[in-house]
Amino acid sequence: MLSKTYHLKFPSLDAAQIAAPFVVETLGNAIPTCNLSGLNVVISKEGDVSINLFFPNINDLKGFEKKHGGFLDTMKKTFLFRSVGFDGVCIFTFDRSEEAA
């Protein structure tokens, strides 16, 4: 499984909470069109938003980048934040709900 990770640093928790619904809506819309196999969005009390997207193969990851890769640029027109990100291979993931199924 391949992963794309973004870490967004907002100036405050309030700013992160205002931006989070945009992140969730934008990336949630990518689930069916880009064949995402997982999406996690986590917000910290310090105003950080961490986003992990999971893809079954490289073609789906590249398709996401082509269709939705500019979502950070769109956000930067409205919100003030710093961002870092990387592509990686998921070496371990655990989700109890998957284990029970």
C-alpha positions as CSV (number, residue, x, y, z in Angstrom):
1,M,0.0,0.0,0.0
2,L,1.3,3.4,-0.9
3,S,0.8,6.5,1.2
4,K,0.8,10.3,0.6
5,T,1.3,12.3,3.8
6,Y,0.8,16.1,4.3
7,H,1.5,18.0,7.5
8,L,-0.1,21.4,7.7
9,K,1.0,23.9,10.4
10,F,-1.6,26.6,11.2
11,P,-0.9,29.6,13.4
12,S,-3.5,28.5,15.9
13,L,-6.0,25.7,16.8
14,D,-8.9,28.0,15.7
15,A,-7.3,28.5,12.2
16,A,-6.8,24.7,11.9
17,Q,-10.4,24.0,12.9
18,I,-11.7,26.5,10.3
19,A,-9.6,24.9,7.5
20,A,-10.2,21.2,8.5
21,P,-13.7,20.9,6.9
22,F,-12.3,22.1,3.6
23,V,-9.6,19.4,3.8
24,V,-12.1,16.7,4.7
25,E,-14.6,17.7,2.0
26,T,-11.9,18.1,-0.7
27,L,-10.1,14.8,0.0
28,G,-13.3,13.0,0.9
29,N,-14.5,13.7,-2.7
30,A,-11.4,12.1,-4.0
31,I,-12.2,8.7,-2.3
32,P,-14.3,7.3,-5.2
33,T,-12.7,9.1,-8.1
34,C,-9.1,8.2,-7.1
35,N,-9.7,4.7,-5.6
36,L,-8.3,5.7,-2.2
37,S,-8.1,2.8,0.2
38,G,-7.8,5.0,3.3
39,L,-7.9,8.6,4.5
40,N,-6.9,9.9,7.9
41,V,-7.2,13.6,8.9
42,V,-5.9,14.4,12.5
43,I,-5.9,17.8,14.2
44,S,-3.7,18.7,17.2
45,K,-4.3,21.2,19.9
46,E,-1.3,23.1,18.6
47,G,-3.0,23.8,15.2
48,D,-1.4,21.1,13.2
49,V,-3.4,19.0,10.7
50,S,-1.9,15.7,9.6
51,I,-3.3,14.0,6.5
52,N,-2.6,10.5,5.4
53,L,-4.0,9.1,2.1
54,F,-3.6,5.5,1.2
55,F,-3.6,4.0,-2.3
56,P,-3.5,0.4,-3.5
57,N,-1.0,1.2,-6.3
58,I,1.1,3.8,-7.9
59,N,-1.4,4.5,-10.7
60,D,-4.0,5.5,-8.2
61,L,-1.6,7.8,-6.3
62,K,-0.5,9.5,-9.6
63,G,-4.2,9.9,-10.5
64,F,-4.8,11.6,-7.2
65,E,-1.9,13.9,-7.8
66,K,-3.2,14.8,-11.2
67,K,-6.8,15.4,-10.2
68,H,-6.5,16.8,-6.7
69,G,-2.8,17.6,-6.2
70,G,-3.4,21.3,-6.3
71,F,-5.7,21.4,-3.2
72,L,-2.9,22.9,-1.1
73,D,-2.5,25.7,-3.6
74,T,-6.2,26.4,-3.4
75,M,-6.0,26.4,0.4
76,K,-3.1,28.8,0.4
77,K,-5.3,31.4,-1.3
78,T,-7.6,31.4,1.8
79,F,-5.6,30.1,4.7
80,L,-2.3,30.9,6.3
81,F,-0.2,27.8,7.0
82,R,3.1,26.0,6.3
83,S,3.1,22.5,4.7
84,V,5.4,19.6,4.2
85,G,4.6,16.3,2.5
86,F,6.0,13.1,1.2
87,D,5.1,9.9,-0.7
88,G,5.9,6.6,1.0
89,V,5.3,3.0,1.3
90,C,3.1,2.0,4.2
91,I,5.2,-0.5,6.3
92,F,2.6,-1.0,9.1
93,T,-0.9,0.0,9.8
94,F,-3.4,-1.3,12.3
95,D,-7.1,-0.7,12.5
96,R,-9.1,-2.9,15.0
97,S,-12.3,-2.4,12.9
98,E,-10.6,-4.2,10.0
99,E,-9.4,-7.0,12.2
100,A,-13.0,-7.6,13.5
101,A,-14.4,-7.9,9.9
